[in-house]
């Protein structure tokens, strides 16, 4: 056991593992392989970016059989880097071994969308994957395991996982919209010529898809002379309701166009931010965006995995309540909810 | 009061190692969690769009410590004002290429980059060369940037050092953070000599010499050495790509320990400009055991086989650091003997470096 000198909290090294799933299927070319996110993510975890600089970790890496050799190579590199916080690495193609005793699960693996694939086909392949993994997690993960689904369609994959792992508390199953949240912070900071860490409280509502609604109505900038509203400082409502939103929606595609590969570095970093703020807590006065199981807040149909503004404390998230929603926002929030409801029925129809 | 940002240059930034390295730098792994940074990323024109994609991702990640990103194909713009330079860019060895060809291509690259760095980098810029042949590229860079202090030009052998720690930790089934003071001597190539003679392992009963715990001289002099020497190839075989994650992480360790100092009682391996220590020819970039203090490295002197000499060596280094901080003069303790097996290994890798140096110079004539 390791006792943190600062807080006196005990961290039990042995039981602190991270189950992190990488599907780097050889069939679907390394171009869109989620193996890239995994490769970017594991050194971040091993350095403490996810759980803090004093928290030892054990990383469980799962992949499919065709990627077993490459996965072994990643394990070798993790050994070679001599990370002080890394207390063990499990590299396996066995889902049970991967899920055993994990406290945190980052689900990167899924069936990527290829050119010409219909949305229905992507969903049908992914629901089967997430149904199977739900089962393994539920049976073998540590109680109170926290789950983050990254693989697209993230919200619906998370919903399927929740449905088929009923003994995992529903509040423990989330999906990543922190990447979109961070992208919004980045866009605002570039527009205003300010440092990104002076911008906060953007909101990503809804689905991690092109129907997402990046909302800056409540966002602020620390100007050195106090907090100012982003909308006031930008002073360009038209930009905020058009170009800003489309830039955000198409950012993933813009990265692919430039790099010839999808975002890995920023996705991995945002996954670390998502977990870190969830586990360690959000700074005072700051909220973040996470896809969580909706409870009817803001008139959103319960029973969807929907991205909301949240604060986190003591390992639990709470939806920021009482924010004023204008007409424009209302329409956007409802549109993305509608898409999620459609995805949900599509997913269920695939399972029958 | 927030610190002033430090400018860090990464060449070859659109490549694999660069892509692993830049988020580490942006997170504070290289210079500490309170040190803001501005990243300068350089690559060649064919990679300009990919480089821009990396810049976009760095913006998208909203790193609190990252105060700016310069992504450019212009070496002057890249080098301007940089305090740290990590030279990852180089001409990779392709199948069928002769060693001479790799050397020729790389010496021209490093000659021109030397020029740009010398003219445009900040004073006291610290340089680590990663691209292979790392030692010789660093030597060329030194030769063509004469106004950069020679002790500021280094090459990466920390990856090999960390690999050696990893191998010992696996062999003994201990945590890697409990193993220290391996040494990588010489060239970052297959002639490197990973030396465990003075390495120690933290046990519940205190620090113990690693060779004693391993209790297998044949393994230490045979398989262990070849595993570390050939690890790069093993990674390529498994991943179909060369090491990026571990190389990037080790580059961060190299710079961090150099700038922030090595922990007490611990040394690290760095390829540095040889001063004749341990009878290694002067004027090569050769990997030695070093301690770091006040932003300067000092070769660990007086390494012998008895523990009390190591204590003396540690004190000598402490004084060297103290003395250096007062007078900026190096303070040498005369070296003690290295055993016969090690001597041969040290000389072999020095010989290869001398040959590479001659080859490099012939390419430039």
Interface residues (C-beta under 8 A of the other chain):
Chain A: X39 X40 X42 X43 X44 X47 X49 X53 X69 X70 X72 X73 X74 X76 X77 X78 X79 X80 X81 X82 X83 X84 X86 X87 X179 X182 X183 X185 X186 X187 X189 X190 X195 X196 X197 X251 X254 X255 X257 X258 X259 X260 X263 X264 X265 X266 X268 X269 X270 X273
Chain B: X19 X20 X22 X23 X24 X27 X29 X33 X49 X50 X52 X53 X54 X56 X57 X58 X59 X60 X61 X62 X63 X64 X66 X67 X159 X162 X163 X165 X166 X167 X169 X170 X175 X176 X177 X231 X234 X235 X237 X238 X239 X240 X243 X244 X245 X246 X248 X249 X250 X253
